[in-house]
Amino acid sequence: MLAAFIKMLSSWKQPCLSFSQQYVLAQRVSITVHHKFSTRNIAEKVDRSPTFKERSFDFFQKSEKYKDMWVPSNKMFHIPSYCETDGQSKRTMTDLIIDFSVSETVSNALKKPACYSSLISGPSQEKNVSLVLDHCTGNEALIMANTLFRIVGENFKKGFFYRYLLCKANHWIKNCSSHQELVIWSFLFSLEKSQQSNACLRCIYERFKTDVSLFQCLNAFEMSILCNAWFTSNIIVSAKPMLRIVENLLRAEICLSPGVFSQETLSMLKVLRKAGFGTDHLFESLMSSLSSPNARNLNLAQATHALALLADHRCLVDENLIQNITHLIETTAKKPLQMPYVFMHPSRGTRVKDLTRFLWTASCLIPTNVISQDRIASEIIDQVDAGWNTGSFQLDHDCHLLSDFFLSLACWKIYPQSLIDKIIDRSFIDVVLRQRQTIRQSRLALFLVAAQIEASHLPLVNKFLPEIASNLPPYKVEKELLKRPQLARLAGLIDRYREELGWENIHCCTTVPHLNLAGLTFDHEGGKVAVEVLDSHVCMRHSNIPERLLNLKIRLSRELGYKVIELDVQQTNRKEQEAEVEVHIYSDQQVAMIRKCLEKLYM
């Protein structure tokens, strides 16, 4: 059996040499970096941290759980050019398969002459490849795949064998009972992005979802391999039992090294964020880690990923974390900015997407009355200005980043006129309109509305706002009311008793165009009144503090002449629970509080 497999490997030699050419190396001693947009190859010979892929190779080689699985490796086999396909090459091939075993079924299938070269040779041998894989178990197919990976390296994913592996894999995955096999399958299928590889990765997710006990067997690094594969393939993990397991492993990693966010930690964090999942325990661990002294050594990408999870869930942060954010952006100012079409690792410089996204997280987490915002905004404005002048921003790719950047500044009531005039011009507007993405256009429209109200001296506002606004669909408040039962209840109550209350022109709507957060508006004693219901949908987590867009809406509404009443739902709910008898329907505590506020406003 072993001799048959040696013979089969001998027959692989020439096709492998032809296929891989200069890529067949005894060991990779230098790294060549290729960016997906590169017009040239850039060889970097610098001290650097290992990539996630390299760490994965190292994990497979050193883990006891994988020692008998003939795992993929970045140390490729060297096949001397003098080796021939006859028996003289047997010694070399034996070196390749030390301690290797293969089933008799696979050995017999691969002994057939027609199959020897078909694993790599190309389209003419499609049927033979299919026949070989049809007789393999999942473990046997993995052994064959891992062996081929060791021979041709990254070119493995370009071969015909890989294409057929993707076609056949779902059957093996569904019947797999080993979490180690599923982890290696995930690694192999994450080597490329295609519909077939994504389908296989989704099948792996469904397999774990069906049997969560397999998922519970994973350690932190195995979990990070899976999370990295699912995140890069845009697969959303929605199964709550699986998300809780990911969260537990993530918390353990965070607590183990406060202020340090490794590649495996970030992989798990990204999956939880994409799923919109998190608990108070995770947020507390994350904030504690980001507030520690070690967090000051994070690069901007690491910090942005961690802070984004807190921003999504509108968490309140403490002063130590705000100080670390301020220190981080001041440190970043000393690093070079990424240039177009050139790959730059976040540890060596600043990527423009991290710069603008970092400001978004800061604007979500840091209130407008914190003095640190001025320092943070000033540093980032200078860096964005420098990046625009040197060509770091590419309009076709980065216009949405810049729109978000200006909106984040507007949330802090900051409008840098020279930078705005420099970036938002006819070309910028044309790109936004050409991309036909409603959410991007609505963010730009909201920034323009805010600028129109608070910085009317800017010439671009009246020039471009009507054109952007005409492309946006009308706001439908009904969808929002489904998510905000307290607001819906109050709107219905006031509508039924509008005459007895004496309020006119009562509406449930937004007061600021393109800022799609509903509230109540009415006329009272010749003035306009806006009621903002402070529920969990529009407030910071576990508080009655308005989140950034509601805070922006309240500020802009006052500029538009509204007298704004902020109605704390939690407070009125407590009063209703304390009241023993509800005397009359419109003596509801919320309406009573609105009346009291009106009395104060019109005194």
Residue pairs with C-beta under 8 A, 6 or more apart in sequence:
1 101
1 102
1 104
1 107
2 97
2 100
2 101
2 102
4 107
4 108
4 110
4 111
5 97
5 100
5 102
5 106
5 107
5 110
6 90
6 93
6 94
6 97
7 111
8 107
8 110
8 111
8 116
9 93
9 96
9 97
9 147
10 85
10 86
10 87
10 89
10 90
10 93
11 85
11 116
11 117
12 116
12 117
12 119
12 120
12 148
12 151
13 79
13 83
13 85
13 89
13 93
14 85
14 117
15 117
15 119
15 120
15 121
16 24
16 79
16 120
16 148
16 151
16 152
17 24
17 79
17 81
19 120
19 152
19 155
19 159
20 151
20 152
20 153
20 155
23 76
23 152
23 153
23 154
23 155
24 76
24 77
24 78
24 79
24 151
24 152
24 153
25 76
25 78
25 153
26 75
26 76
26 77
26 78
27 75
27 76
28 74
28 75
28 76
30 43
30 45
31 43
31 44
31 45
31 48
32 41
32 42
32 43
32 44
33 42
33 43
33 44
33 343
34 41
34 42
34 343
35 42
35 341
35 342
35 343
37 340
37 341
38 341
38 342
38 343
39 341
42 342
42 343
48 345
48 347
48 348
49 347
50 58
52 224
52 228
52 263
52 264
52 267
53 74
54 74
55 221
55 263
55 264
56 187
56 221
56 225
57 72
57 73
57 74
57 75
59 66
59 221
59 225
60 66
60 71
60 72
60 73
60 184
60 187
61 71
61 73
65 180
66 180
66 184
69 139
69 142
69 143
69 146
69 180
69 181
69 184
70 100
70 142
70 143
70 146
70 147
71 146
71 184
72 145
72 146
72 149
72 150
72 184
72 187
72 188
73 149
73 150
74 153
75 150
76 150
76 151
76 152
76 153
77 96
77 150
77 151
79 92
79 151
80 92
83 89
83 92
96 147
96 150
96 151
97 147
100 143
100 147
102 140
102 143
103 137
103 140
105 135
105 136
105 137
105 140
106 132
106 135
106 136
106 140
106 144
109 115
109 131
109 132
109 135
109 136
110 116
110 132
112 128
114 125
114 128
115 128
115 129
115 131
115 132
117 125
118 125
118 128
118 129
118 132
119 129
119 132
119 144
119 148
119 159
119 160
119 161
120 148
120 152
120 159
120 160
120 161
121 160
122 160
123 160
125 160
126 160
126 164
129 160
129 161
129 164
130 164
130 168
133 141
133 164
133 165
133 168
134 168
136 144
136 168
136 172
137 172
138 172
138 173
138 175
138 176
138 181
139 178
139 181
141 165
141 168
141 169
141 172
142 181
142 184
142 185
144 161
145 156
145 161
145 162
145 165
145 188
146 184
148 156
148 159
148 161
149 156
149 188
152 159
154 191
156 162
156 191
157 191
157 192
163 196
165 188
166 189
166 194
166 196
166 197
166 199
166 200
167 196
169 185
169 189
169 200
169 203
170 199
170 200
170 203
172 185
173 182
173 185
173 200
173 203
173 204
173 207
174 203
174 207
176 182
176 185
176 207
177 214
179 214
179 215
179 217
179 218
179 222
180 222
182 204
182 207
182 208
182 214
182 226
183 218
183 222
183 225
183 226
185 200
185 204
186 201
186 204
186 225
186 226
186 229
186 230
187 225
187 229
189 197
189 200
189 201
189 204
189 229
190 197
190 201
190 225
190 228
190 229
190 232
190 233
191 197
193 232
193 233
197 233
198 233
198 234
198 235
201 229
201 230
201 233
201 235
202 233
202 235
204 226
204 229
205 230
205 235
205 237
207 214
208 214
208 215
208 226
208 242
209 239
209 242
212 239
212 241
212 242
212 245
215 241
215 242
215 245
216 245
218 226
218 245
218 249
219 249
220 249
220 252
220 253
220 264
220 268
221 264
223 245
223 246
223 249
223 264
223 267
223 268
224 263
224 264
224 265
224 267
224 268
225 267
227 246
227 267
227 268
227 270
227 271
228 267
230 237
230 271
231 267
231 270
231 271
231 274
236 274
236 275
237 243
237 246
237 271
237 274
237 275
238 275
240 277
243 272
243 275
243 277
246 268
246 271
246 272
247 272
247 277
247 278
247 279
247 282
249 268
250 265
250 268
250 269
250 272
250 282
251 281
251 282
251 285
253 262
253 264
253 265
253 268
254 261
254 265
254 285
254 286
254 289
255 285
255 289
257 294
258 288
258 289
258 292
258 294
258 295
259 289
259 290
259 292
259 293
259 294
259 295
259 296
259 297
259 298
260 289
260 294
261 269
261 289
261 298
261 302
261 303
261 305
261 306
266 302
266 305
266 306
269 305
269 306
269 309
270 305
272 278
272 282
272 309
273 305
273 308
273 309
273 312
276 312
278 309
278 312
278 313
280 542
283 309
283 310
283 313
283 315
283 541
286 306
286 309
286 310
287 310
287 315
287 317
287 318
287 321
289 295
289 306
290 303
290 306
290 307
290 310
290 317
290 321
290 324
291 317
291 318
291 320
291 321
291 324
295 303
295 324
295 328
296 324
296 327
296 328
296 331
298 306
298 328
299 346
299 347
300 328
300 329
300 332
300 346
300 350
300 351
300 354
300 355
300 358
301 346
301 351
301 354
302 346
303 325
303 328
303 358
304 354
304 357
304 358
304 361
307 325
307 358
307 361
307 362
307 365
308 357
308 360
308 361
310 317
310 361
310 365
311 360
311 361
311 364
311 365
313 541
314 364
314 539
314 540
314 541
314 547
315 365
315 540
315 541
316 540
316 541
316 542
316 543
316 545
317 365
317 366
321 365
322 365
322 366
322 370
322 372
323 372
325 362
325 365
325 366
325 372
325 376
326 372
326 375
326 376
329 358
329 362
329 375
329 376
329 379
329 380
330 375
330 379
332 350
332 355
332 379
332 383
333 379
333 382
333 383
335 348
335 349
335 350
336 344
336 348
336 349
336 350
337 349
337 350
337 352
337 355
337 383
337 386
337 387
337 390
337 392
338 344
338 349
338 350
338 351
338 352
338 392
339 390
339 391
339 392
340 391
340 392
340 394
344 351
346 354
350 383
352 384
352 387
352 392
352 393
352 398
352 401
353 398
353 401
355 380
355 383
355 384
355 387
356 384
356 401
356 402
356 404
356 405
356 408
357 401
357 404
358 380
359 376
359 377
359 380
359 405
359 408
359 409
360 404
360 405
360 408
362 373
362 376
362 408
363 408
363 409
363 411
363 412
363 548
364 547
364 548
366 372
366 373
366 376
367 545
367 551
368 411
368 412
368 413
368 551
373 412
377 409
377 412
377 414
380 405
381 409
381 414
381 416
381 419
384 393
384 402
384 405
384 419
385 418
385 419
385 422
386 392
387 393
388 419
388 422
388 423
393 401
393 402
395 427
395 428
395 431
396 431
399 428
399 431
399 432
399 435
399 440
400 432
400 435
400 437
400 440
400 443
402 423
402 424
402 428
403 432
403 440
403 443
403 444
403 447
404 443
406 420
406 424
406 444
406 447
407 443
407 444
407 446
407 447
407 450
409 415
409 416
410 446
410 447
410 450
410 451
410 454
410 552
411 548
411 549
411 551
411 552
413 454
413 555
415 451
415 454
415 455
415 458
417 455
417 457
417 458
420 451
420 458
420 460
421 458
421 459
421 460
424 460
424 464
425 460
429 464
429 467
429 468
432 440
432 441
432 444
432 468
433 441
433 467
433 468
433 471
438 472
438 473
441 468
441 471
441 472
442 472
442 514
442 516
444 468
445 465
445 468
445 469
445 472
445 513
445 514
446 512
446 514
446 515
448 460
448 461
448 464
448 465
448 468
449 465
449 512
449 513
449 514
449 515
449 556
450 552
450 556
451 458
451 460
451 461
452 461
452 462
452 465
453 512
453 556
453 559
453 560
454 556
454 559
455 461
469 513
469 514
472 514
475 509
475 510
475 514
475 516
477 508
477 509
477 510
477 518
480 487
480 516
480 517
480 518
481 487
481 488
481 491
481 508
481 518
482 488
483 537
484 518
484 533
484 535
484 537
484 538
486 533
486 535
486 569
487 508
487 518
487 519
487 520
487 533
487 535
490 520
490 531
490 533
490 567
490 588
490 590
490 591
491 508
491 520
493 585
493 586
493 588
493 590
493 591
494 501
494 503
494 506
494 520
494 522
494 591
495 506
497 585
497 586
498 504
498 506
500 586
501 586
501 591
502 524
503 522
503 523
503 524
503 529
504 522
504 523
504 524
505 521
505 522
505 523
506 520
506 521
506 522
507 520
507 521
507 522
508 518
508 519
508 520
509 518
509 519
509 521
510 516
510 517
510 518
510 519
510 553
511 519
511 521
511 530
511 553
511 556
511 557
511 560
511 562
512 552
512 553
512 556
512 557
512 560
515 549
515 552
515 553
515 556
517 538
517 549
517 550
517 553
519 530
519 531
519 532
519 533
519 553
520 530
520 531
520 533
521 528
521 529
521 530
521 531
521 562
522 529
523 529
524 598
524 602
525 602
527 561
527 563
527 602
528 560
528 561
528 562
528 563
529 562
529 563
529 564
529 565
529 598
529 601
530 557
530 562
530 563
530 564
530 565
531 564
531 565
531 567
531 594
532 538
532 546
532 550
532 553
532 554
532 564
532 565
532 566
532 567
533 567
533 569
534 544
534 546
534 566
534 567
534 568
534 569
534 570
535 569
538 546
538 547
538 549
538 550
539 545
539 546
539 547
539 550
540 546
540 547
544 568
544 569
544 570
544 571
546 554
546 566
554 564
554 566
557 564
558 564
563 601
565 594
565 597
565 598
565 601
567 590
567 593
567 594
569 590
571 593
572 589
572 590
572 593
575 589
576 582
576 588
576 589
579 589
582 588
